[in-house]
Amino acid sequence: MNKKIKKIFDKKNKSKIVCLTAYSKNIAEILDKHCDLILVGDSLGSVLYNYKSTKKVTLQMMINHSKSVRLGVNKSLMVFDMPYKTYRNPKEALKNVKLVLKKTKCDAVKLEGGKKIIPIVKKLVQNKIPVMGHVGILPQSDKKFTFKGKKQQESKRILNDTKLLEKAGAFSIVLECIETNLSKKITDNLKIPTIGIGSSANCDGQVLVIDDLIGLSKTKFKFVKKYIDISRIIEKAVKKYKLEVIKKRFPTRKHSFNT
């Protein structure tokens, strides 16, 4: 277990794990000062490319953005979100993950799913590749985005999936939109940390999409909290720039090359 993974693992039941997504160097540099974990999420499909789902996100897209993020990450654990149809079986997963590690120098990869992906997780872990799991709402496969754990049978399945992922060697698991009591039960039953998104404060840590947090997106999910409206700040700056250009106040001699 490398030092960054151990640092995340050791926070279990001690202190909360702070996670956010990043898709570029400039944002990653800011987040790296405050986050334990930075996820290059396939959420970039909707955030940056306006896709209706993450299924259109390609491996090359993820690699390109991750290379940029890597330049801004120093202390945080950097996790690469494996996109749709890039880990359908152990052989395909290992081939693609090795490419990802080579190209991006990320610290770990994240895979969506439970029981079905256990052979894949085992294969990666056997090859000393750190794996983060992801249960609850699975954006790459779910058609309906409603919170999980309402029914007893569903709750049992999700809890069992998390136990199987832990046993297979996952170092942590993302719980997405899981009912409050179930997220507590999962967190209490696992030795590895849980990272919640829409899954209550019962998880060992929290993750949000950075564009949602700063108000750059128009997302209205219940679990999102907007901490600042950066779009208004940007608009104010652009309006000022526009006015100065029209009024010939910019550029001044200070911003020009003079002999």
JOPE-V259558 format. One line per field, one symbol per residue. ss: DSSP state (2 for helix, 1 for strand, 0 for the rest). Layout:
ss: ???
This chain:
ss: 0022222220000000111110002222222200001111000222200000022200222222222222220000111110000000022222222222222200011100102222222222220000111111000000000001000222222222222222220001111101022222222220001111100000001111022220000000000000000222222222222222220000002220000
